[in-house]
């Protein structure tokens, strides 16, 4: 027959346990963004969105830390997903590239996609959270785009041409600021002028 042990907590132990639980709960709330959901464009025609986009500025992901001249090439795949080819010239004069696949998360707008890259990190730790590529702004001619992550950690200002006129750039920066991205940390690409 098993002997049952009754654990009796002192008031001090109860207080310390309550304090620890409150810390865990508050710590979990710290990751919740109180600014609300990031707004996306109403609709994206993926057949117009595919092609080459030049990165003008970014809040970079870790693998972009050495990039100075980046571009992304998107293609429509037969399975309905979007092929992603990212490449950049690095500050050491080398060329980095990575392949990935973007799947639509919000089929109503096509403005929220989940991108998974084919690299050791993704294979080891799995894909990033759903909807990590949100199209926040897209001009009517599909010449400029603003893309960000819903947690406001990463952001990309993109254009169909290697250079973007300053008024268009400023507009996208101010839009980013208005929805809560830390635009003071933006890194502009340093590609040579034409």
C-alpha positions as a printed NumPy array, in Angstrom:
array([[  0.   ,   0.   ,   0.   ],
       [  1.302,   3.447,  -0.957],
       [  1.785,   6.056,   1.639],
       [  0.358,   9.414,   0.659],
       [  2.411,  12.466,   1.515],
       [  0.698,  15.751,   2.163],
       [  2.717,  18.808,   1.269],
       [  2.051,  21.78 ,   3.463],
       [  3.224,  25.129,   2.17 ],
       [  4.238,  27.879,   4.528],
       [  2.926,  31.386,   3.865],
       [  6.391,  32.381,   2.655],
       [  6.515,  29.471,   0.171],
       [  3.003,  30.304,  -1.045],
       [  4.036,  33.944,  -1.545],
       [  7.204,  32.97 ,  -3.437],
       [  5.273,  30.54 ,  -5.634],
       [  2.641,  33.209,  -6.362],
       [  5.381,  35.71 ,  -7.192],
       [  7.081,  33.242,  -9.551],
       [  3.787,  32.438, -11.302],
       [  2.998,  36.131, -11.672],
       [  6.44 ,  36.661, -13.216],
       [  5.86 ,  33.864, -15.707],
       [  2.43 ,  35.219, -16.63 ],
       [  3.679,  38.791, -16.988],
       [  6.69 ,  37.618, -18.968],
       [  4.368,  35.832, -21.371],
       [  2.301,  38.969, -21.777],
       [  5.4  ,  41.014, -22.585],
       [  5.614,  39.262, -25.946],
       [  2.045,  40.225, -26.868],
       [  1.954,  43.299, -29.078],
       [ -0.499,  45.792, -27.608],
       [ -0.478,  47.859, -30.822],
       [ -2.853,  45.427, -32.493],
       [ -2.553,  43.496, -35.708],
       [ -0.487,  44.919, -38.545],
       [ -2.788,  45.911, -41.446],
       [ -2.186,  44.356, -44.855],
       [ -3.273,  45.325, -48.345],
       [ -6.797,  44.33 , -49.379],
       [ -5.696,  42.049, -52.212],
       [ -2.57 ,  40.806, -53.989],
       [ -2.573,  39.413, -57.52 ],
       [  0.257,  36.902, -57.179],
       [  0.691,  36.67 , -60.952],
       [  1.575,  40.396, -60.935],
       [  3.619,  40.164, -57.733],
       [  6.057,  37.531, -59.031],
       [  9.29 ,  38.647, -60.654],
       [ 12.327,  40.498, -59.345],
       [ 12.171,  42.866, -56.37 ],
       [ 15.169,  44.878, -55.192],
       [ 15.55 ,  45.446, -51.496],
       [ 15.838,  49.151, -50.752],
       [ 15.934,  48.911, -46.946],
       [ 15.252,  46.349, -44.222],
       [ 14.979,  45.505, -40.567],
       [ 17.223,  42.496, -41.183],
       [ 16.956,  38.862, -40.266],
       [ 20.165,  37.343, -38.885],
       [ 21.153,  35.758, -42.199],
       [ 21.07 ,  39.19 , -43.89 ],
       [ 23.595,  40.78 , -41.548],
       [ 26.353,  40.951, -44.189],
       [ 24.176,  41.82 , -47.197],
       [ 24.724,  45.152, -48.933],
       [ 22.811,  44.61 , -52.203],
       [ 19.836,  42.235, -52.028],
       [ 17.101,  41.093, -54.357],
       [ 14.32 ,  38.534, -54.335],
       [ 12.98 ,  36.66 , -57.332],
       [  9.505,  35.164, -56.958],
       [  7.978,  32.592, -59.321],
       [  4.571,  30.903, -59.426],
       [  4.797,  27.152, -58.916],
       [  2.457,  24.554, -60.375],
       [  1.265,  23.621, -56.859],
       [ -0.006,  27.166, -56.238],
       [  2.869,  28.147, -53.968],
       [  5.409,  30.861, -54.741],
       [  9.051,  29.973, -55.323],
       [ 11.44 ,  32.308, -53.494],
       [ 15.039,  32.941, -54.524],
       [ 16.862,  35.491, -52.362],
       [ 20.366,  36.614, -53.206],
       [ 22.697,  39.318, -52.027],
       [ 26.157,  40.726, -52.483],
       [ 27.917,  40.774, -49.123],
       [ 30.225,  43.312, -47.555],
       [ 33.059,  40.821, -48.227],
       [ 32.336,  40.844, -51.97 ],
       [ 30.755,  37.383, -51.998],
       [ 27.322,  36.312, -53.208],
       [ 24.896,  34.606, -50.814],
       [ 21.684,  32.976, -51.936],
       [ 18.908,  30.898, -50.487],
       [ 15.858,  29.112, -51.893],
       [ 12.448,  28.926, -50.293],
       [  8.736,  28.415, -50.781],
       [  5.938,  30.795, -49.831],
       [  2.455,  29.47 , -49.228],
       [ -0.601,  31.656, -48.898],
       [ -2.005,  31.783, -45.375],
       [ -4.906,  34.143, -46.134],
       [ -6.458,  33.042, -49.456],
       [ -9.038,  35.828, -49.24 ],
       [ -6.367,  38.524, -49.804],
       [ -3.116,  36.668, -50.68 ],
       [ -1.444,  39.315, -48.5  ],
       [ -0.254,  36.928, -45.774],
       [  2.228,  34.224, -46.661],
       [  4.294,  31.695, -44.786],
       [  7.848,  31.479, -46.141],
       [ 10.082,  28.517, -45.427],
       [ 13.678,  28.494, -46.602],
       [ 15.617,  25.38 , -47.467],
       [ 18.607,  25.623, -45.163],
       [ 20.05 ,  23.79 , -42.183],
       [ 18.358,  26.149, -39.724],
       [ 14.862,  25.499, -41.119],
       [ 15.493,  21.747, -41.293],
       [ 16.756,  21.691, -37.699],
       [ 14.194,  23.997, -36.078],
       [ 11.229,  23.791, -38.435],
       [  9.456,  26.54 , -40.308],
       [  8.889,  29.989, -38.948],
       [  5.5  ,  30.967, -37.617],
       [  2.601,  31.139, -40.031],
       [  2.025,  34.35 , -41.904],
       [  5.538,  35.687, -41.473],
       [  5.512,  37.564, -44.796],
       [  2.751,  40.159, -44.744],
       [  2.352,  42.568, -47.646],
       [  1.563,  45.863, -45.935],
       [  1.635,  48.199, -48.924],
       [  1.671,  47.663, -52.671],
       [  1.263,  50.412, -55.211],
       [ -1.307,  49.973, -57.986],
       [  1.361,  49.301, -60.619],
       [  3.174,  46.723, -58.448],
       [  6.346,  48.859, -58.529],
       [  6.905,  49.227, -54.761],
       [  6.032,  46.972, -51.846],
       [  6.292,  47.096, -48.086],
       [  6.563,  43.699, -46.419],
       [  6.825,  42.948, -42.709],
       [  6.424,  40.303, -40.07 ],
       [  3.373,  40.56 , -37.811],
       [  5.569,  40.814, -34.705],
       [  7.144,  43.992, -36.174],
       [ 10.693,  42.601, -35.916],
       [ 11.459,  42.405, -39.632],
       [ 10.571,  44.729, -42.486],
       [ 11.517,  45.127, -46.136],
       [ 11.035,  48.063, -48.484],
       [ 11.096,  46.652, -52.017],
       [ 11.066,  48.103, -55.524],
       [ 11.14 ,  46.74 , -59.046],
       [ 14.162,  48.931, -59.786],
       [ 17.512,  48.987, -57.952],
       [ 16.941,  52.586, -56.806],
       [ 13.859,  54.208, -55.293],
       [ 13.125,  57.92 , -55.382],
       [ 13.409,  59.53 , -51.971],
       [  9.741,  60.693, -51.7  ],
       [  8.519,  57.126, -52.312],
       [ 11.036,  55.778, -49.789],
       [ 10.004,  58.365, -47.149],
       [  6.319,  57.494, -47.656],
       [  7.006,  53.808, -46.977],
       [  9.162,  54.631, -43.947],
       [  6.421,  56.818, -42.473],
       [  3.791,  54.162, -43.137],
       [  6.013,  51.644, -41.344],
       [  6.455,  53.99 , -38.396],
       [  2.696,  54.595, -38.181],
       [  1.993,  50.876, -37.681],
       [  4.729,  50.392, -35.086],
       [  7.913,  49.225, -36.83 ],
       [ 11.213,  50.549, -35.365],
       [ 12.194,  52.445, -38.525],
       [ 15.177,  54.132, -36.851],
       [ 16.869,  50.724, -37.177],
       [ 16.303,  50.397, -40.927],
       [ 19.376,  49.34 , -42.927],
       [ 19.497,  50.712, -46.479],
       [ 21.074,  48.648, -49.221],
       [ 24.383,  50.048, -50.485],
       [ 24.239,  49.063, -54.139],
       [ 26.191,  51.215, -56.565],
       [ 24.228,  53.994, -58.255],
       [ 23.563,  53.486, -61.965]])
